[in-house]
Amino acid sequence: MRTSNCHPRFAAALLVAGTIALLATGALRQAAAEDAVDTALVMAVDISQSVDEERYRLQMEGIAQALEEPGVVRVITSGPHKAILFALIGWADQPKVLLPWTWIGSASDATAVAKMLRSLPSWSGEYTCLGRMLKYLGDVTLNPVPVRTARVVVDVSGDGPDNCTSIPYVRQQRDLLVGDGVIINGLPILEDGTERTIQRWNRAPGSTQDEFPLPSKEDARTLTLWYERYVMGGQGAFVITAEGYEDFARAIRRKFIQEIAWREPAAGQKTAAAR
């Protein structure tokens, strides 16, 4: 591939993407040799128009710091297989794979992934299309998970409700994943650290006012409640709210530990490994 005429920033992004792909491929070969992990964790982070470069970096740095935390590494290596699979998806009008499935089974693995996250080029999109992202996970990312796993967990973070599809569509996609044994946890981000009443939001092109009427008294009127009602799902699912992007690192560390702490699946519980 010729890159001599590329813009330097674009060429750098290509180099980083190629390096990540090679590292992730090697990690999956190791995962295949190990044959199984305890948890397959997908982190789905908001890269919509409201997420500028600073907010994007706060998210990447927060996840990187969580992976480097000794307590998080202890939890990652505490299960029967002493390893997890990790993937990072950015979502806006369309989902984008920021980091493909990568095996983490030691502190050095976690440090390597943290380094990759800090090196990722920034990506951005429009609108907050959470339902589309959930469909993509079901159709592509989790179909199938590349190695055997006892649990599949999706961690969704974002600073607004879906403005691309209707609430019934978001619930339908959530419920399809949950029906396949996926656990979906939420991390709503309050833009200025304050929980406010949700007003009518900007609709993406192609959506209709019928799909996005003014909120009624019965609707989820705050972002945290919206995530609890329409995003969270599955056995033991939960929501932790970040009080602003500066609080993201604290919230994600806490969520990491809760999400990957080993618990024997309940008797009869369906898991995504059964696809």
Summary of the structure (lengths in Angstrom):
residues: 275
radius of gyration: 18.3
end to end distance: 37.8
largest distance: 58.8
contacts: 926
relative contact order: 0.17
helix: 42%
strand: 18%
